[in-house]
Amino acid sequence: MEKSLARYIWVHTRPQQLSILLVVALSMIPYYLAFDLPKQIVNGPIQGTGFEQPGNTQLFMPIAFDLPFFGHVELFAGLPLERMPSLLALSLTFLLLVIINGLFKYFINTYKGRLGERLLRRIRYELVDRILRFPPRYFKHIKAGEVSSMVKDEVEPLGGFTADAFVQPALLGGQALTALIFIFIQHFWLGFIAFAMAMIQVGVIPRMRRRLIELGRERQLTARQLAGRVAEIVDGIDTIHAYDTSNYERADIADRLGRIFKIRYDIYQWKFLVKFLNNFLAQLTPFLFYCIGGYLTIVGKLDVGQLVAVINAYKELPGPLKELIDWELVRQDVQVKYEQVVEQFEADEMIDPAIQAIDAQTQAAMNHPLSTTNLLIDDDIGGRALEHVSVKIAPGETIAIIGTAASGGDRLAEALGRVTWPAGGKVTAGDDDLFALPEALTGRRISYASPEAYFFHGSLQDNLLYGLKHAPIEPATYKGTAADQRKWDVLEARRSGNPDFDLNGNWIDLATLNANGTDGLFGAMMAVLDVVELSDDVLQLALHSSIAANNNADFAAQIVEMRHDLREELDRRDLNSLIVPFRDNEYNTEATVAENLFFGMMTDPKASTKAIVRTPYFRNIMRESGLGEALFEMGKGIAESTVELFKDLPPDHPFFEQLTFMRADEIPTYQHLLQKLRHNAAPSEEDRISLIKLSFFYVEPRHRFGVLDEKLMRKIVEVRHQFHANLPTELQAHIERYNPNTYLTSGTLVDNIVFGKLNHRFSDAISKLREIGGELLAERPALYRALMALGLESNIGTGGRRLNSLQRLKLGLARALIRRSDYYIFNRAFSGVDHHLQEHIVEAALAFLAKSGDNPAVVWVLSNTPLAKHFKRVLAFDGGSLVEDGTYETIVESGTVYKQLIA
């Protein structure tokens, strides 16, 4: 990147800078005229000079010049006006000049703002572009938090300065010079005083502010380090909790914040000292004007109009001077920031941009072998991880790599997948250096998967198809204002040096899709999900999500139909007691008291319940029906039983996991409350609510305290009908009443299908429901497809953290399998997984690729050595060297590495 910020700005914005400088030069004309008019107004119409006799007139706005070689040139003779019309005309002209000057400022600032934002956009894009071209090993020495902070925050001032780099000194310098020239014209010595004070300000203040630049640089560096440390805390939060180092991290952050505080405090002290001195010098000049100018006016060497004009002109001088000084300081500051950014984003062996050039054409198959010749790979601490390895992988081969974690086989896979660059030797594809080939070829014809695979924030489908998004295949369709906005976006992107790719277009290259006999994109996704056994996980994601019934009426209707079919199937199999359904006139024994009383799905269970119980409507019903007193007594009985059973148990006892209505730390509170009630103390309203709340979460078959009998159940059902009979409109928004023929928008899909509670008497209720539900879905391919599509749209969080580790491994392998490639490199893709599952998936993946018809080569670094029997060739590594190369039978019979690995 260009080392000088000013040169970088000039190179990329020269035509625009020249245009705005021309506008700035033109703006000086009305700016100067605005200084001269007050003198004309005061000396002319106000004081009456030239209007001594009634009817006297003066010319208004004559335009004439004395030019060399041309003599006197008159463009406009002027209008003869009397005193009052002249005052009005001059005043209106002054107002017009104010408007013109304001419009000039508006245009200049708006133009500058757009210019600055364009260059800021260009800089940020170039920095991210450089990140994408960093060599892989460079990322091991930088912190993601610091780099992202630089792209987001530290280059922000560069955009603002871009607009001011050339325009601001020209504008401010022009305004200051115009004011000084005007003052000199009115009186030489007053002009000299103004000039001398301006030079003192320009000479002294910037020198004093250099200390501020140094402090600002320190603040920026410490703030960037803080951002990187916070990012480390976020990434390592599991380790922090596991090793109880949270307080150490707090101490570290507090220490860093302390350093930033000290630097910022020094900045405040020095900044306001400089500001005090600057303000003092700015106010000293008016003092001199009033003293000296007043004296000159009294002795008749200066008229009042000239003095007023001088003072008025000087009012316009400190502002530009101060801003010009600020501009110089900002220039030095942003130059330092720019140099730091450039230094941070410079790396040796940057990837050539041509290697990453976009190419929407389908790449020809790599029908030549991948080979390594005397390959050397260094580890991160300078040691040798792989030494003098020469191997040739022909198209169509299936190769297993075995060895310990540090044997070097995984490093060979990284080199073949272009994840690690060699320290020596060569990796070739045919006769070409693999690392010199364009990524448009290697990134499509070679697929790589490892446990370190990263998943981006977005849906599961976005991440599954991520490897198919190489280039825009076809643009999106825009109409009306959207089409106009798209044209504007393209134009601005080009002006900012950004690519004008349409992110909303189709980026999925179906030609690189490994459909394997299935029709379309969805079929291909289903096929690879089945291979890695992720289909059931996707289905569960769908079942535990919710939809808006208004926007998915057909889908919601199918779910309700599935609900009825499930009930019929349970009846047919004599398993109707597996689920206790919600029925309007019955108490659901497996549901809580609150669920039975409100008989509906809460939009927000906690907030909705709290809002309902506080309303006068609910309290009146509870009081008039007597249910409130009954639930109070029930809660009292629950509290007594709970305190009696759990008071002597430690807080971490597993029995507390069965309590849904009381935490371990609440037992002393309820114990004290019960003691108060035993002494016949009247319970407060808060005490009554606390005990009634206990009854709300009680389930008799689960908790078995014997405080809920048939009579109370019937009472709750009776009050349920009273509650819903005249439910106020404001409360209807909180409860979605159970209806066997209606979809519950507040519930998940599984809530809607089951429409009831599982019976606790059946320990295998969940497994039986899944089995029956799977059979019913098999008979409804359209519904199954809709559910899978919904599951694929589930957000998996940053880094795929909403998925468990096994699901992430499966998704990483599926992302590679769905691509049509010539070489598949799987680097311990299922490390740490159950051996039986590994074998099943390895067999399925090899069979899937064999059916594709492309005859791809597969290189799989195995963590389960016996799985090598499924491959035609085995490479055994030990101590960073290739020690054996042959068939599985040969390795087993003659090699010692195999025996060591399975020992």
SVG drawing of the C-alpha trace seen along z (x, -y; Angstrom):
<svg xmlns="http://www.w3.org/2000/svg" viewBox="-68 -69 82 129">
<polyline fill="none" stroke="black" stroke-width="0.4" points="0.0,0.0 1.0,-3.6 3.1,-4.8 1.9,-8.5 -1.7,-9.1 -1.7,-12.4 -0.4,-10.7 -2.8,-7.9 -5.7,-10.4 -4.4,-12.4 -4.0,-9.3 -7.5,-8.1 -9.4,-11.4 -7.4,-13.8 -10.3,-14.8 -12.7,-15.3 -10.2,-17.3 -9.5,-19.6 -13.2,-20.2 -13.9,-21.1 -10.8,-23.3 -12.3,-25.3 -15.5,-25.7 -13.6,-26.8 -11.8,-29.5 -15.2,-30.8 -16.6,-30.9 -13.9,-33.4 -15.7,-36.1 -18.9,-36.4 -17.0,-35.7 -14.9,-38.9 -17.9,-41.0 -19.7,-40.0 -16.8,-41.7 -17.1,-45.0 -20.8,-45.5 -21.1,-46.3 -18.6,-49.2 -20.8,-50.5 -24.0,-50.2 -22.5,-52.0 -20.7,-54.8 -23.4,-55.3 -27.1,-55.1 -26.6,-54.8 -24.2,-57.7 -25.5,-59.6 -22.3,-60.0 -23.3,-61.0 -26.9,-61.7 -26.4,-65.1 -29.2,-66.8 -32.7,-65.4 -33.0,-63.7 -29.3,-62.9 -28.6,-59.5 -25.7,-57.0 -25.0,-54.4 -25.9,-50.9 -23.6,-48.0 -21.5,-49.6 -19.2,-47.1 -16.0,-48.6 -12.3,-47.7 -9.1,-49.4 -7.1,-46.8 -3.6,-47.1 -3.6,-47.6 -7.4,-48.0 -7.8,-51.0 -11.2,-51.6 -13.7,-48.8 -17.2,-49.3 -19.6,-46.3 -22.5,-47.9 -23.0,-51.6 -25.1,-51.0 -28.5,-52.1 -29.0,-55.6 -30.9,-55.1 -31.8,-57.5 -30.9,-56.9 -33.7,-54.6 -33.9,-52.5 -30.1,-52.3 -30.1,-51.0 -32.7,-48.4 -30.9,-47.3 -27.6,-47.0 -29.1,-45.1 -30.9,-42.7 -27.6,-42.2 -25.9,-41.4 -28.6,-38.8 -28.2,-37.4 -24.4,-37.0 -25.1,-35.2 -27.3,-32.8 -24.8,-32.3 -22.0,-31.7 -24.1,-29.2 -25.0,-27.4 -21.3,-27.2 -20.5,-25.8 -23.4,-23.3 -22.2,-22.1 -18.6,-21.9 -19.3,-20.0 -21.7,-17.6 -19.3,-17.0 -16.4,-16.5 -18.5,-14.1 -19.3,-11.9 -15.7,-12.0 -14.5,-11.0 -17.0,-8.1 -15.9,-6.8 -12.3,-6.7 -13.1,-5.2 -15.0,-2.5 -12.0,-2.0 -9.5,-1.7 -11.7,0.7 -12.2,2.9 -8.4,2.9 -7.6,3.9 -10.1,6.8 -8.8,7.7 -5.3,7.9 -6.6,10.1 -7.9,12.5 -4.5,12.5 -2.4,13.0 -0.4,16.2 -1.9,18.8 0.9,18.7 0.4,15.0 -2.9,15.5 -1.1,17.4 0.6,14.2 -2.3,11.7 -5.3,11.3 -8.7,11.2 -10.0,8.6 -7.2,6.2 -7.4,6.5 -11.2,6.1 -10.9,3.1 -8.5,1.5 -10.7,2.1 -13.8,0.9 -12.6,-1.9 -9.0,-3.0 -9.5,-3.9 -12.7,-5.8 -10.7,-9.2 -9.0,-8.5 -12.3,-8.9 -13.1,-12.2 -9.6,-13.5 -9.8,-12.4 -12.5,-15.1 -10.3,-17.7 -6.9,-16.7 -6.7,-19.4 -10.0,-21.2 -9.8,-22.2 -6.4,-24.1 -7.5,-25.8 -10.9,-26.8 -9.6,-27.8 -6.4,-29.4 -8.4,-31.3 -10.9,-32.6 -8.1,-33.6 -6.1,-35.3 -9.2,-37.1 -10.0,-38.4 -6.4,-39.6 -6.2,-41.3 -9.5,-43.1 -8.1,-44.3 -4.8,-45.4 -6.8,-47.4 -8.8,-49.2 -5.7,-50.0 -2.1,-48.8 -1.2,-48.6 -4.5,-46.9 -3.8,-44.4 -0.2,-44.0 -1.5,-43.3 -4.0,-40.7 -1.2,-39.1 1.2,-39.0 -1.3,-37.4 -2.3,-34.9 1.4,-33.9 1.8,-33.4 -1.2,-31.1 0.0,-29.2 3.5,-28.9 3.0,-28.1 -0.2,-26.1 0.8,-23.3 4.1,-22.8 2.2,-22.4 -0.2,-20.0 2.5,-17.5 2.3,-16.1 -1.3,-15.4 -0.5,-13.4 2.0,-11.2 -0.6,-10.6 -3.3,-9.9 -1.0,-7.3 -0.5,-5.6 -4.2,-5.7 -4.9,-4.1 -2.4,-1.3 -3.7,-0.5 -7.3,-0.6 -6.5,1.8 -4.8,4.2 -7.8,4.0 -10.0,5.0 -7.8,7.9 -7.8,9.0 -11.6,8.8 -11.8,10.9 -9.5,13.5 -11.8,13.6 -14.8,14.3 -13.0,17.0 -11.6,18.6 -14.6,18.3 -14.9,22.1 -11.2,22.3 -11.7,19.4 -14.6,21.0 -13.0,24.4 -9.8,23.2 -11.4,20.5 -9.4,17.6 -12.2,15.1 -10.8,12.9 -7.4,13.0 -9.0,11.8 -10.8,9.1 -7.5,7.9 -5.9,7.9 -8.8,5.8 -8.7,3.5 -5.0,2.9 -5.4,2.1 -8.3,-0.2 -6.1,-1.9 -3.4,-2.6 -6.0,-4.0 -7.5,-6.1 -4.1,-7.7 -3.3,-8.4 -6.8,-9.9 -6.5,-12.0 -3.1,-13.4 -4.8,-14.2 -7.5,-16.1 -5.0,-18.1 -2.8,-19.0 -5.7,-19.6 -7.4,-22.2 -4.2,-23.9 -3.7,-24.4 -7.3,-25.5 -6.9,-28.1 -3.8,-29.6 -5.5,-29.5 -8.6,-31.3 -6.5,-33.9 -4.6,-34.8 -7.8,-34.9 -9.4,-37.4 -6.2,-39.5 -6.5,-40.8 -10.0,-42.3 -8.7,-44.0 -5.9,-45.6 -8.5,-46.5 -10.7,-48.2 -7.8,-50.2 -5.8,-51.1 -8.7,-51.2 -10.7,-53.3 -7.8,-55.7 -7.4,-56.0 -11.1,-56.6 -11.1,-59.3 -8.2,-61.1 -9.8,-60.9 -7.4,-58.5 -10.0,-55.8 -13.7,-56.1 -16.3,-54.1 -17.4,-52.1 -13.8,-50.9 -13.4,-50.0 -16.7,-48.0 -15.7,-46.3 -12.2,-45.4 -13.7,-44.0 -16.4,-42.1 -13.7,-40.7 -11.5,-39.7 -14.4,-37.7 -14.1,-35.5 -10.4,-35.1 -9.9,-33.0 -12.3,-30.3 -10.4,-29.4 -7.1,-29.8 -8.2,-27.5 -9.6,-24.9 -6.4,-25.2 -4.3,-24.4 -6.7,-21.5 -6.4,-20.3 -2.6,-20.2 -2.8,-18.2 -5.4,-15.9 -3.2,-15.4 -0.2,-14.4 -2.5,-12.1 -4.1,-10.3 -0.8,-9.9 0.5,-8.1 -2.6,-5.9 -2.4,-5.3 1.3,-4.2 0.3,-1.9 -2.5,-0.3 -0.2,0.1 2.4,1.7 -0.1,4.1 -1.5,5.1 1.9,5.7 3.0,9.3 5.7,11.2 4.6,13.6 1.1,12.0 -1.1,14.1 -1.0,12.7 -4.4,11.0 -4.5,12.9 -4.7,16.2 -8.0,15.0 -9.4,13.5 -13.1,14.1 -14.1,16.7 -17.7,17.7 -16.7,20.3 -16.9,24.0 -13.4,25.3 -12.1,28.3 -11.4,31.4 -7.9,31.9 -7.1,35.2 -3.5,35.1 -2.0,36.4 -1.2,34.4 2.4,34.8 4.8,33.7 8.6,33.6 10.9,33.4 8.1,31.5 9.2,29.7 6.8,28.1 7.7,26.2 5.6,26.1 4.7,22.9 7.7,22.8 10.4,23.4 10.6,27.2 10.2,29.5 6.7,31.0 7.2,32.8 10.5,33.7 11.4,34.7 8.1,36.3 7.6,37.3 4.3,38.9 2.1,39.1 -1.7,39.3 -3.3,40.4 -6.9,39.5 -9.4,41.9 -7.2,43.3 -8.5,43.8 -5.7,43.2 -5.7,43.6 -3.1,41.7 -2.3,43.2 -0.1,42.1 -0.2,40.3 -1.4,36.7 2.2,35.4 3.4,37.9 3.1,35.5 0.2,37.0 -2.1,34.2 0.5,31.6 0.6,33.4 -3.2,33.1 -3.0,29.4 -0.4,28.9 -2.6,30.8 -5.6,28.7 -3.5,25.5 -4.1,24.7 -0.4,24.7 2.4,23.4 5.6,25.5 8.9,24.4 10.7,26.3 10.1,28.8 7.1,28.6 3.4,29.6 2.4,29.9 -0.8,30.7 0.6,32.3 3.4,30.1 2.0,27.0 2.9,25.6 -0.3,26.2 0.2,22.8 0.6,20.9 -2.7,22.2 -5.8,19.9 -8.2,20.5 -11.0,20.7 -9.5,24.0 -8.1,25.5 -10.9,24.1 -13.4,26.0 -11.6,29.1 -10.1,29.8 -12.3,30.1 -10.8,30.0 -12.4,30.7 -11.0,30.8 -12.2,30.5 -11.0,26.8 -13.5,26.0 -15.1,22.6 -18.8,21.9 -20.1,18.4 -22.9,16.7 -26.0,17.6 -28.3,20.6 -27.2,24.2 -28.0,24.1 -25.8,21.1 -22.9,22.9 -23.6,26.2 -23.7,24.5 -20.8,22.1 -18.4,24.0 -20.5,23.5 -20.5,19.7 -17.5,19.0 -18.9,16.2 -22.2,14.6 -24.0,16.8 -26.9,14.6 -28.0,11.2 -31.1,10.7 -34.2,9.1 -34.9,5.6 -37.9,3.4 -38.9,-0.2 -37.1,-2.0 -35.1,1.1 -33.6,1.1 -32.7,-2.5 -31.1,-1.9 -29.1,1.0 -27.8,-1.2 -26.8,-3.8 -25.1,-1.1 -23.1,0.1 -22.0,-3.4 -20.9,-4.1 -19.1,-0.8 -17.1,-1.5 -16.3,-5.1 -15.0,-3.6 -12.8,-1.0 -15.0,1.8 -16.3,4.7 -19.9,4.3 -20.9,7.9 -24.6,8.4 -24.7,10.2 -28.4,10.8 -27.9,12.6 -27.5,16.4 -24.0,17.4 -24.5,21.1 -22.8,22.8 -24.9,25.9 -22.2,27.2 -20.0,27.8 -22.8,29.5 -22.2,33.2 -25.9,34.2 -25.1,37.9 -28.2,38.9 -30.6,36.6 -32.6,33.9 -31.9,30.3 -30.2,28.5 -32.5,29.7 -32.1,33.3 -28.3,32.9 -28.5,31.4 -30.6,34.2 -28.2,36.8 -25.1,35.5 -27.0,35.0 -28.0,38.6 -24.4,39.7 -23.1,37.9 -26.2,38.8 -27.1,35.2 -30.7,35.4 -32.2,36.2 -30.5,33.3 -31.8,31.0 -35.3,32.4 -35.1,31.8 -34.0,28.2 -37.1,27.7 -39.4,29.4 -38.1,27.2 -38.6,24.0 -41.7,22.0 -43.4,20.4 -45.8,17.5 -49.1,19.3 -50.3,16.2 -47.5,16.4 -47.4,20.3 -51.1,21.2 -50.6,24.4 -47.7,25.5 -49.6,24.8 -52.6,26.8 -50.3,29.8 -48.9,29.7 -52.5,29.7 -53.3,32.6 -50.2,34.4 -51.5,33.8 -54.7,35.7 -52.9,38.4 -50.6,38.9 -53.5,39.2 -55.2,41.8 -52.0,43.8 -51.5,43.9 -55.1,45.1 -54.6,47.7 -51.5,49.0 -53.2,48.8 -50.7,46.2 -53.2,43.4 -52.0,42.9 -48.5,42.0 -49.7,38.4 -52.1,36.6 -53.9,34.2 -55.2,30.8 -59.0,31.0 -61.3,28.1 -63.3,29.8 -60.5,32.0 -57.6,31.4 -54.3,32.4 -52.5,34.2 -49.1,33.9 -49.3,30.2 -48.7,27.6 -51.5,25.9 -50.9,22.6 -51.1,24.4 -54.4,26.0 -55.8,22.7 -54.9,20.5 -55.4,23.3 -53.3,21.8 -49.9,21.1 -48.2,18.0 -46.5,15.7 -43.9,15.0 -44.4,17.4 -42.7,15.3 -43.8,11.9 -47.3,13.0 -47.9,14.8 -46.7,11.9 -48.8,9.5 -52.0,11.6 -51.8,12.3 -51.4,8.6 -54.6,7.6 -57.7,6.8 -59.7,9.1 -57.7,12.2 -57.6,11.3 -61.4,10.8 -61.9,14.2 -59.6,15.9 -61.2,14.2 -64.8,14.7 -64.3,18.4 -62.4,19.2 -59.6,20.7 -57.1,18.2 -57.5,19.4 -57.3,23.1 -54.1,22.4 -52.7,20.6 -53.3,23.6 -51.9,25.8 -48.7,23.7 -48.4,23.8 -48.6,27.6 -46.0,27.7 -43.7,25.5 -44.0,27.6 -43.2,30.8 -40.3,29.3 -38.7,27.8 -39.1,31.0 -37.6,33.1 -34.8,30.9 -33.8,28.6 -30.8,30.8 -29.5,31.4 -26.6,29.5 -27.5,27.0 -25.9,29.0 -27.8,32.2 -29.3,33.8 -32.7,34.0 -33.0,30.2 -33.0,30.9 -36.5,32.4 -37.8,29.2 -39.3,26.9 -41.0,24.5 -38.3,23.8 -34.5,23.2 -32.1,24.5 -31.3,21.0 -35.1,20.2 -35.6,22.9 -34.6,20.7 -37.0,18.0 -39.9,20.4 -38.8,21.9 -39.0,18.5 -42.4,17.8 -43.9,21.1 -42.6,20.3 -44.4,17.0 -47.7,18.6 -47.5,21.2 -47.5,18.3 -50.9,17.3 -49.4,14.2 -51.5,12.8 -49.8,13.4 -48.9,10.3 -50.0,9.9 -46.4,10.7 -46.4,13.9 -49.7,15.0 -48.3,14.5 -45.1,16.4 -47.1,19.5 -49.6,19.3 -46.7,19.1 -45.5,22.5 -48.8,24.1 -48.6,22.7 -45.7,24.9 -46.8,28.1 -47.4,31.4 -48.9,34.2 -47.5,37.2 -44.1,35.7 -43.8,34.2 -46.2,36.5 -46.8,34.3 -50.5,35.3 -51.7,31.7 -53.8,31.8 -57.0,33.9 -59.8,34.5 -62.0,31.8 -59.4,29.1 -58.8,30.3 -62.4,29.8 -62.4,26.4 -59.4,25.3 -61.3,26.4 -64.4,24.6 -62.4,21.4 -60.7,21.8 -64.0,21.4 -64.8,18.3 -61.4,16.8 -61.8,17.2 -65.5,16.2 -65.0,12.5 -61.2,12.2 -60.3,8.6 -58.8,7.7 -55.5,6.6 -55.1,10.1 -56.0,12.0 -52.7,10.9 -50.9,12.9 -52.7,16.2 -53.3,18.3 -56.0,20.7 -55.6,24.4 -57.7,25.6 -57.3,29.1 -58.1,27.7 -55.9,24.6 -52.2,24.1 -50.5,22.5 -48.2,19.7 -46.6,19.3 -45.5,23.0 -42.9,25.0 -43.8,27.4 -43.4,30.3 -45.6,28.6 -48.3,28.4 -47.9,31.9 -48.0,33.5 -50.6,31.0 -50.4,32.3 -47.9,33.6 -45.9,36.8 -47.0,39.3 -44.3,39.6 -45.2,43.3 -43.5,44.1 -39.8,43.9 -39.4,44.4 -42.1,42.0 -39.8,39.8 -38.2,42.6 -41.6,44.1 -42.9,40.8 -39.9,40.3 -40.4,43.7 -44.1,43.2 -43.5,39.6 -40.8,40.8 -43.2,43.3 -45.9,40.8 -43.5,38.3 -42.3,41.0 -45.9,41.2 -45.9,37.3 -42.8,36.4 -44.1,32.9 -44.3,32.2 -40.9,33.9 -39.4,31.7 -40.9,28.5 -39.6,29.5 -36.1,30.1 -36.2,26.8 -37.2,25.1 -34.4,26.9 -31.9,25.9 -32.9,22.2 -32.0,22.5 -29.3,20.1 -26.3,22.0 -24.7,19.0 -21.2,17.5 -18.7,20.3 -21.6,22.8 -21.8,22.6 -25.4,23.5 -24.4,26.9 -22.6,29.5 -19.1,30.6 -20.3,33.8 -22.8,31.8 -20.1,29.4 -17.9,32.3 -20.8,33.7 -21.6,30.3 -17.9,29.8 -17.8,33.1 -21.1,32.5 -19.9,29.1 -17.1,30.8 -19.1,33.8 -21.7,31.6 -19.1,30.1 -18.1,31.8 -14.4,32.1 -11.6,34.3 -9.7,34.5 -11.2,34.8 -8.9,34.2 -10.3,35.2 -7.9,34.3 -9.0,36.2 -12.6,35.1 -14.1,37.2 -11.4,37.1 -12.6,38.2 -15.9,39.6 -17.2,43.1 -15.4,45.6 -18.5,47.3 -20.0,44.0 -16.7,43.2 -16.7,46.5 -20.3,46.1 -19.7,42.5 -16.4,43.4 -18.1,46.3 -21.1,44.1 -18.9,41.2 -16.7,43.5 -19.8,45.1 -21.4,41.7 -18.3,40.4 -18.0,43.7 -21.5,43.3 -20.9,39.7 -19.4,41.0 -16.5,38.6 -14.0,41.1 -12.5,38.6 -9.4,39.3 -10.0,39.4 -7.2,38.8 -8.4,39.4 -6.2,38.8 -7.7,41.3 -7.9,41.1 -9.2,44.7 -6.5,46.7 -8.4,50.0 -10.6,47.9 -7.7,48.0 -9.0,51.3 -11.7,49.4 -9.0,47.7 -6.9,49.1 -3.7,47.5 -2.3,46.6 0.4,44.1 2.0,44.5 3.7,41.5 6.0,41.4 8.1,38.5 7.4,36.3 8.4,38.8 6.6,41.2 7.7,44.6 5.4,47.0 3.4,46.8 1.3,49.7 -1.9,51.6 -3.7,52.2 -2.7,55.8 1.0,54.9 1.0,52.3 -0.6,54.8 1.8,57.6 5.1,55.9 4.8,52.6 5.3,51.7 3.5,48.4 0.1,50.1 0.8,52.3 1.9,49.4 -1.2,47.4 -3.7,50.2 -1.7,51.3"/>
</svg>
